[in-house]
């Protein structure tokens, strides 16, 4: 087998022929060496170590012969034959196959694009933590203790698991709620509105920020829902900010993002942290798809961060990044974005 391989490799006059010979002898599925390897199962137990050693040394010989032939083909006789070497030809990778370039995930591209557009509208990008405390996810956002949004069924609360060994009864495990410095439960943030609070606590008005990041909810996955998704949050607080500023900014954002006039509708809605509140839908796949909420920042929220609602007013919005990306690329199922099938992802 080794001498067959040596003759085949040295007879190969170009890279294609050498690759064909490599597949014949070293191919991972149907190579001749593989066939011998498969036959090892039938060898008597007593003969196995010797047969294994023999197989390894044959494999080494075949690989060395390939190496030598590769350097021959690689060194190329182009100069000798007078042919010019064309550096624009695709590379030949006899053993690995062509190397494929990776690309950025459509959600990452969407996020960068949104940041850039909002930046042009004067909004600075800021970030906030994904593990949040009760104050920033609920309390400061005017979400009282009794509000259903705090329900453990609607949030991923964190817990700390502890195992202790005790002489009489062995290992004991217990699971306790993970608590923040205020003694209240910590959770994975369920909305990026938390960043509104963190920003206002740290800065005096005027404020004009945008925040893009992951949020988590125990929603059952379907065509438009996923338990982890991204939101884009916008906040603008200043003297005399009105609802028409909100509509104007959102309309400019749509137009810049989609490069067209979009069918958008605003519906009256309710959020504890905005008053009045609206829900925003866009026309997608033959029906209205909800993409986010918005409204005028509730005076209680302004007070909770030490702002005076008599002095300043503000608007805020929070939109689902996946849904905006789906509308752009005509993606009909959000789950496709997270199955990590490269055949799907390579299309963007
Ligand atoms: C909120 O999260 C509010 N914080 C938005 C807001 C911000 C209102 C500021 C007012 C002022 P809502 O729960 O409706 O709102 O979520 C906003 C958007 O996130 C939805 O419209 C939808 O586009 C997206 N979304 C919600 N749940 C999911 C999910 N499970 N999977 C994918 N996208 C989702």
Boltz pocket constraint, residues with backbone or C-beta under 6 A from the ligand:
constraints:
  - pocket:
      binder: B
      contacts: [[A, 190], [A, 191], [A, 192], [A, 193], [A, 217], [A, 219], [A, 224], [A, 225], [A, 226], [A, 227], [A, 228], [A, 229], [A, 230], [A, 231], [A, 234], [A, 271], [A, 274], [A, 277], [A, 278], [A, 280], [A, 290], [A, 291], [A, 292], [A, 293], [A, 294], [A, 295], [A, 316], [A, 317], [A, 318], [A, 319], [A, 320], [A, 321], [A, 322], [A, 323], [A, 334]]
      max_distance: 6.0
